[in-house]
Amino acid sequence: MPETNLRATNVKRADPTPPPTARLLVSCPDRPGIVAALSRFLFARGANIVDSQQHSTDPRDGTFFMRTAFHPEPAAGDRAAFAAAFATAVAEPFAMDWQLTYGSQPQRMAILASRQEHCLLDLLWRWRRGELDCRMELVVSNHADLAGDVAAFGVRYEHVPVTPESKPAAEERMLELLAGRVDVVVLARYMQILSGDFLERLGVPVINIHHSFLPAFAGADPYARARERGVKIIGATAHYVTEELDAGPIIDQDVARVSHRHGLAAMARIGGDIERTVLARAVHRHLADRILVHEGKTVVF
């Protein structure tokens, strides 16, 4: 029997890594012609739309939302001219709020954590596997407990202790580490309330995971309060952080059934799995520019 040549060097394989795409997010008063104008603009510049999604709150007098991904990205030297041309030809005539991002420029991300490791390590694991398209800049924690776990991923770890007396100084130190150096911050069960001044000076989106199905059981100890009420469903909520506690625009949620047989530890274990997956989905969608915020709510494509 002749030996089979398994090398097959002449077989052409698809590139497993897709080329980077640019992404346009727009919102504006709804009216006819928006999609046509945006598509014509991209076509005239040799761009190929690879993904497009849209939503209108009301086709008569509502707000129109759209996310369009296209290839190829404008060359780095052409991006300012491309943006200026889009503003003049499309955005201004339709009174658009818009954002243009590039897949070749991943966002810089930082994670804030405390002692509980499940959300933090899940995000780092997904990042290492390439599931989260970002530059993982650092982890900041008010405890030193997880330094070794984070070091195993090759990520910088900064310990910034927080007490009621030292909180202003701690926030100043975190601003030194984060402000101007990251594009998004994720609170992976960071058990501290961030001040409005900190959020304003940080100046980037902050995503939090709360261990309840908001708006139920906002604030501290939601599993204990849920068990006291005898609820049959527990959940987790990923949301953007605002100065009002656990009240920011909701990105993602999920739930699981529980019963009178589940003690507090069992509920926390079940809830922890929900927290990990909900937070990962929210972060992934944010990094992929799939979220638009409007009037305190989100449109998630």
LINJO-V178390 format. One record per residue. N is the residue number from 1. SS is DSSP state (H for helix, E for strand, - for the rest). PHI is phi in degrees with one decimal (999 if undefined). PSI is psi in degrees with one decimal (999 if undefined). Layout:
n->N ss->SS phi->PHI psi->PSI
n->N ss->SS phi->PHI psi->PSI
//
This chain:
n->1 ss->- phi->999 psi->125.9
n->2 ss->- phi->-65.0 psi->146.4
n->3 ss->- phi->-69.1 psi->133.2
n->4 ss->- phi->-84.0 psi->129.8
n->5 ss->- phi->-86.6 psi->110.1
n->6 ss->- phi->-90.0 psi->-4.2
n->7 ss->- phi->-73.8 psi->-40.1
n->8 ss->- phi->42.0 psi->57.7
n->9 ss->- phi->-68.8 psi->-16.1
n->10 ss->- phi->-89.9 psi->0.3
n->11 ss->- phi->-78.8 psi->126.9
n->12 ss->- phi->-89.4 psi->120.6
n->13 ss->- phi->-104.5 psi->147.1
n->14 ss->- phi->-69.5 psi->143.9
n->15 ss->- phi->-66.5 psi->119.7
n->16 ss->- phi->-68.8 psi->-17.6
n->17 ss->- phi->-102.4 psi->112.0
n->18 ss->- phi->-67.8 psi->153.3
n->19 ss->- phi->-66.1 psi->150.9
n->20 ss->- phi->-65.2 psi->145.7
n->21 ss->- phi->-120.7 psi->151.0
n->22 ss->E phi->-88.6 psi->155.7
n->23 ss->E phi->-133.7 psi->129.0
n->24 ss->E phi->-109.3 psi->124.4
n->25 ss->E phi->-114.0 psi->127.4
n->26 ss->E phi->-134.6 psi->149.6
n->27 ss->E phi->-142.0 psi->143.2
n->28 ss->E phi->-168.6 psi->167.7
n->29 ss->E phi->-59.4 psi->135.7
n->30 ss->- phi->-74.0 psi->138.5
n->31 ss->- phi->-166.0 psi->162.1
n->32 ss->- phi->-64.0 psi->148.3
n->33 ss->- phi->98.2 psi->-4.1
n->34 ss->H phi->-65.5 psi->-52.4
n->35 ss->H phi->-62.2 psi->-41.3
n->36 ss->H phi->-62.8 psi->-43.1
n->37 ss->H phi->-65.9 psi->-42.7
n->38 ss->H phi->-66.6 psi->-42.3
n->39 ss->H phi->-65.1 psi->-42.5
n->40 ss->H phi->-62.1 psi->-40.6
n->41 ss->H phi->-60.2 psi->-46.8
n->42 ss->H phi->-67.5 psi->-41.2
n->43 ss->H phi->-61.0 psi->-40.9
n->44 ss->H phi->-64.6 psi->-19.4
n->45 ss->- phi->-107.2 psi->17.4
n->46 ss->- phi->74.3 psi->18.9
n->47 ss->- phi->-90.4 psi->145.8
n->48 ss->E phi->-112.4 psi->119.7
n->49 ss->E phi->-73.5 psi->123.6
n->50 ss->E phi->-106.7 psi->-15.4
n->51 ss->E phi->-160.2 psi->136.1
n->52 ss->E phi->-150.7 psi->130.8
n->53 ss->E phi->-136.8 psi->148.5
n->54 ss->E phi->-147.6 psi->160.4
n->55 ss->E phi->-155.4 psi->141.7
n->56 ss->E phi->-125.8 psi->134.4
n->57 ss->- phi->-71.8 psi->-25.8
n->58 ss->- phi->-169.0 psi->121.5
n->59 ss->- phi->-67.1 psi->-11.7
n->60 ss->- phi->-91.5 psi->-49.4
n->61 ss->- phi->-143.8 psi->30.1
n->62 ss->- phi->-94.5 psi->-165.1
n->63 ss->E phi->-109.2 psi->135.9
n->64 ss->E phi->-103.1 psi->135.7
n->65 ss->E phi->-125.8 psi->144.0
n->66 ss->E phi->-153.1 psi->139.5
n->67 ss->E phi->-123.1 psi->123.5
n->68 ss->E phi->-127.8 psi->124.2
n->69 ss->E phi->-106.7 psi->137.3
n->70 ss->E phi->-143.4 psi->158.2
n->71 ss->E phi->-134.7 psi->143.6
n->72 ss->- phi->-84.3 psi->161.8
n->73 ss->- phi->-63.4 psi->147.0
n->74 ss->- phi->-59.6 psi->142.4
n->75 ss->- phi->-59.9 psi->151.7
n->76 ss->H phi->-52.3 psi->-40.5
n->77 ss->H phi->-73.9 psi->-13.1
n->78 ss->H phi->-102.6 psi->-2.7
n->79 ss->H phi->-69.0 psi->-38.4
n->80 ss->H phi->-63.7 psi->-43.1
n->81 ss->H phi->-66.3 psi->-39.2
n->82 ss->H phi->-61.2 psi->-46.4
n->83 ss->H phi->-64.2 psi->-41.4
n->84 ss->H phi->-64.4 psi->-40.2
n->85 ss->H phi->-66.7 psi->-40.1
n->86 ss->H phi->-64.2 psi->-41.8
n->87 ss->H phi->-59.4 psi->-43.9
n->88 ss->H phi->-73.4 psi->-44.3
n->89 ss->H phi->-83.2 psi->-30.1
n->90 ss->H phi->-125.1 psi->-53.1
n->91 ss->H phi->-65.0 psi->-47.8
n->92 ss->- phi->-66.5 psi->-44.8
n->93 ss->- phi->-61.2 psi->-28.9
n->94 ss->- phi->-103.4 psi->7.8
n->95 ss->- phi->54.4 psi->50.1
n->96 ss->- phi->-86.5 psi->141.9
n->97 ss->E phi->-91.6 psi->131.1
n->98 ss->E phi->-148.0 psi->159.5
n->99 ss->E phi->-143.9 psi->134.5
n->100 ss->E phi->-120.4 psi->121.3
n->101 ss->E phi->-126.7 psi->166.6
n->102 ss->E phi->-129.7 psi->129.3
n->103 ss->- phi->-63.4 psi->-23.0
n->104 ss->- phi->-78.6 psi->-3.6
n->105 ss->- phi->-123.5 psi->77.5
n->106 ss->- phi->-59.5 psi->148.3
n->107 ss->E phi->-69.6 psi->150.3
n->108 ss->E phi->-91.6 psi->125.5
n->109 ss->E phi->-120.6 psi->143.8
n->110 ss->E phi->-125.8 psi->150.0
n->111 ss->E phi->-119.2 psi->134.9
n->112 ss->E phi->-107.3 psi->132.7
n->113 ss->E phi->-143.1 psi->166.2
n->114 ss->- phi->-118.2 psi->-120.6
n->115 ss->- phi->-94.8 psi->-29.8
n->116 ss->- phi->-75.1 psi->127.4
n->117 ss->- phi->-100.1 psi->-10.1
n->118 ss->H phi->-63.9 psi->-43.6
n->119 ss->H phi->-72.4 psi->-41.1
n->120 ss->H phi->-61.1 psi->-52.6
n->121 ss->H phi->-68.3 psi->-31.5
n->122 ss->H phi->-63.9 psi->-44.0
n->123 ss->H phi->-63.8 psi->-43.2
n->124 ss->H phi->-64.4 psi->-39.4
n->125 ss->H phi->-64.1 psi->-45.2
n->126 ss->H phi->-64.7 psi->-37.8
n->127 ss->H phi->-63.5 psi->-44.6
n->128 ss->H phi->-63.8 psi->-32.6
n->129 ss->- phi->-77.6 psi->-7.0
n->130 ss->- phi->87.1 psi->11.1
n->131 ss->- phi->-78.3 psi->-24.0
n->132 ss->- phi->-112.6 psi->114.5
n->133 ss->- phi->-85.2 psi->89.4
n->134 ss->E phi->-157.5 psi->169.5
n->135 ss->E phi->-100.0 psi->114.3
n->136 ss->E phi->-82.3 psi->103.9
n->137 ss->E phi->-81.8 psi->-49.1
n->138 ss->E phi->-169.1 psi->165.0
n->139 ss->E phi->-116.8 psi->132.2
n->140 ss->E phi->-115.5 psi->133.0
n->141 ss->E phi->-138.3 psi->148.3
n->142 ss->- phi->-85.2 psi->3.9
n->143 ss->- phi->-134.0 psi->156.2
n->144 ss->- phi->-92.5 psi->-0.1
n->145 ss->- phi->-58.0 psi->-36.6
n->146 ss->- phi->-100.1 psi->12.2
n->147 ss->H phi->-59.0 psi->-43.5
n->148 ss->H phi->-66.5 psi->-40.9
n->149 ss->H phi->-62.7 psi->-41.9
n->150 ss->H phi->-69.8 psi->-38.1
n->151 ss->H phi->-59.6 psi->-31.6
n->152 ss->- phi->-63.7 psi->-21.1
n->153 ss->- phi->-93.0 psi->-0.7
n->154 ss->- phi->73.0 psi->27.1
n->155 ss->- phi->-109.7 psi->140.3
n->156 ss->E phi->-64.2 psi->140.1
n->157 ss->E phi->-126.3 psi->128.0
n->158 ss->E phi->-121.7 psi->125.4
n->159 ss->E phi->-96.3 psi->116.4
n->160 ss->- phi->-124.6 psi->93.5
n->161 ss->- phi->-62.5 psi->148.8
n->162 ss->- phi->-133.7 psi->126.2
n->163 ss->- phi->-127.0 psi->165.5
n->164 ss->- phi->-54.3 psi->-35.7
n->165 ss->- phi->-77.0 psi->-33.6
n->166 ss->- phi->-96.9 psi->3.4
n->167 ss->H phi->-58.1 psi->-45.6
n->168 ss->H phi->-58.0 psi->-42.8
n->169 ss->H phi->-66.9 psi->-37.1
n->170 ss->H phi->-65.0 psi->-40.7
n->171 ss->H phi->-66.9 psi->-35.2
n->172 ss->H phi->-62.6 psi->-41.6
n->173 ss->H phi->-65.3 psi->-41.0
n->174 ss->H phi->-65.9 psi->-35.8
n->175 ss->H phi->-64.5 psi->-36.6
n->176 ss->H phi->-60.9 psi->-36.9
n->177 ss->H phi->-78.8 psi->-30.3
n->178 ss->H phi->-111.0 psi->-43.5
n->179 ss->- phi->-60.5 psi->126.4
n->180 ss->- phi->78.9 psi->-2.1
n->181 ss->- phi->-115.5 psi->-10.1
n->182 ss->- phi->-136.2 psi->160.6
n->183 ss->- phi->-107.0 psi->-17.9
n->184 ss->E phi->-155.1 psi->145.4
n->185 ss->E phi->-122.1 psi->135.8
n->186 ss->E phi->-116.7 psi->128.1
n->187 ss->E phi->-94.6 psi->103.3
n->188 ss->E phi->-96.3 psi->75.2
n->189 ss->- phi->60.7 psi->46.8
n->190 ss->- phi->-81.6 psi->111.1
n->191 ss->- phi->-90.3 psi->50.6
n->192 ss->- phi->-137.3 psi->145.3
n->193 ss->- phi->-89.4 psi->125.9
n->194 ss->- phi->-87.0 psi->137.1
n->195 ss->- phi->-73.9 psi->157.5
n->196 ss->H phi->-61.2 psi->-36.5
n->197 ss->H phi->-63.1 psi->-42.2
n->198 ss->H phi->-61.7 psi->-47.6
n->199 ss->H phi->-61.7 psi->-41.5
n->200 ss->H phi->-65.6 psi->-43.7
n->201 ss->H phi->-74.1 psi->-29.2
n->202 ss->H phi->-63.3 psi->-47.0
n->203 ss->- phi->73.8 psi->18.9
n->204 ss->- phi->-133.7 psi->160.7
n->205 ss->E phi->-61.2 psi->142.9
n->206 ss->E phi->-123.7 psi->127.1
n->207 ss->E phi->-109.6 psi->131.1
n->208 ss->E phi->-119.3 psi->150.3
n->209 ss->E phi->-110.8 psi->123.2
n->210 ss->E phi->-112.2 psi->135.7
n->211 ss->- phi->-87.8 psi->53.2
n->212 ss->- phi->-158.2 psi->167.2
n->213 ss->- phi->-87.5 psi->86.2
n->214 ss->- phi->-59.0 psi->146.0
n->215 ss->- phi->-86.4 psi->7.0
n->216 ss->- phi->-72.3 psi->138.5
n->217 ss->- phi->56.2 psi->50.3
n->218 ss->- phi->-68.8 psi->157.3
n->219 ss->- phi->89.7 psi->-155.3
n->220 ss->- phi->-81.6 psi->155.7
n->221 ss->- phi->52.8 psi->48.7
n->222 ss->H phi->-66.1 psi->-34.0
n->223 ss->H phi->-65.8 psi->-42.1
n->224 ss->H phi->-63.4 psi->-43.7
n->225 ss->H phi->-68.3 psi->-34.7
n->226 ss->H phi->-65.7 psi->-40.9
n->227 ss->H phi->-67.0 psi->-38.1
n->228 ss->H phi->-61.2 psi->-34.9
n->229 ss->H phi->-83.7 psi->-8.1
n->230 ss->- phi->69.7 psi->34.1
n->231 ss->- phi->-65.9 psi->154.9
n->232 ss->- phi->-104.9 psi->-5.9
n->233 ss->E phi->-136.1 psi->130.6
n->234 ss->E phi->-119.3 psi->162.1
n->235 ss->E phi->-160.1 psi->-169.3
n->236 ss->E phi->-143.7 psi->153.2
n->237 ss->E phi->-135.5 psi->126.5
n->238 ss->E phi->-100.1 psi->130.8
n->239 ss->E phi->-148.3 psi->159.4
n->240 ss->E phi->-74.8 psi->144.5
n->241 ss->- phi->-87.8 psi->132.6
n->242 ss->- phi->-124.8 psi->175.6
n->243 ss->- phi->-64.3 psi->-30.2
n->244 ss->- phi->-78.1 psi->126.7
n->245 ss->- phi->-59.8 psi->125.1
n->246 ss->- phi->55.0 psi->32.7
n->247 ss->- phi->-123.0 psi->7.9
n->248 ss->- phi->-74.6 psi->168.7
n->249 ss->- phi->-55.8 psi->130.0
n->250 ss->E phi->-82.0 psi->131.6
n->251 ss->E phi->-98.7 psi->-45.7
n->252 ss->E phi->-154.5 psi->149.8
n->253 ss->E phi->-147.2 psi->159.0
n->254 ss->E phi->-157.7 psi->165.2
n->255 ss->E phi->-140.6 psi->165.4
n->256 ss->E phi->-143.7 psi->151.1
n->257 ss->E phi->-82.1 psi->142.6
n->258 ss->- phi->-133.8 psi->170.8
n->259 ss->- phi->-142.3 psi->-176.6
n->260 ss->- phi->-63.9 psi->-16.5
n->261 ss->- phi->-77.3 psi->-17.1
n->262 ss->- phi->-86.8 psi->121.3
n->263 ss->- phi->-79.5 psi->-179.3
n->264 ss->H phi->-63.2 psi->-41.2
n->265 ss->H phi->-63.7 psi->-40.6
n->266 ss->H phi->-66.4 psi->-40.8
n->267 ss->H phi->-63.7 psi->-40.6
n->268 ss->H phi->-65.6 psi->-35.7
n->269 ss->H phi->-67.4 psi->-46.3
n->270 ss->H phi->-62.7 psi->-44.6
n->271 ss->H phi->-64.4 psi->-34.2
n->272 ss->H phi->-60.6 psi->-37.5
n->273 ss->H phi->-65.8 psi->-39.0
n->274 ss->H phi->-65.8 psi->-42.0
n->275 ss->H phi->-56.4 psi->-46.0
n->276 ss->H phi->-60.1 psi->-49.8
n->277 ss->H phi->-71.5 psi->-38.9
n->278 ss->H phi->-64.3 psi->-45.0
n->279 ss->H phi->-64.5 psi->-41.9
n->280 ss->H phi->-62.6 psi->-41.2
n->281 ss->H phi->-63.7 psi->-43.3
n->282 ss->H phi->-63.4 psi->-44.5
n->283 ss->H phi->-64.8 psi->-43.2
n->284 ss->H phi->-59.1 psi->-43.9
n->285 ss->H phi->-68.7 psi->-35.2
n->286 ss->H phi->-66.1 psi->-45.4
n->287 ss->H phi->-64.9 psi->-28.4
n->288 ss->- phi->-89.4 psi->8.7
n->289 ss->- phi->56.3 psi->49.4
n->290 ss->- phi->-106.8 psi->10.4
n->291 ss->E phi->-124.9 psi->130.0
n->292 ss->E phi->-120.7 psi->135.4
n->293 ss->E phi->-102.3 psi->132.3
n->294 ss->E phi->-147.1 psi->120.1
n->295 ss->- phi->51.9 psi->46.4
n->296 ss->- phi->77.9 psi->5.0
n->297 ss->E phi->-126.9 psi->170.1
n->298 ss->E phi->-118.1 psi->147.1
n->299 ss->E phi->-106.8 psi->118.3
n->300 ss->E phi->-115.5 psi->114.3
n->301 ss->- phi->-92.8 psi->999
//
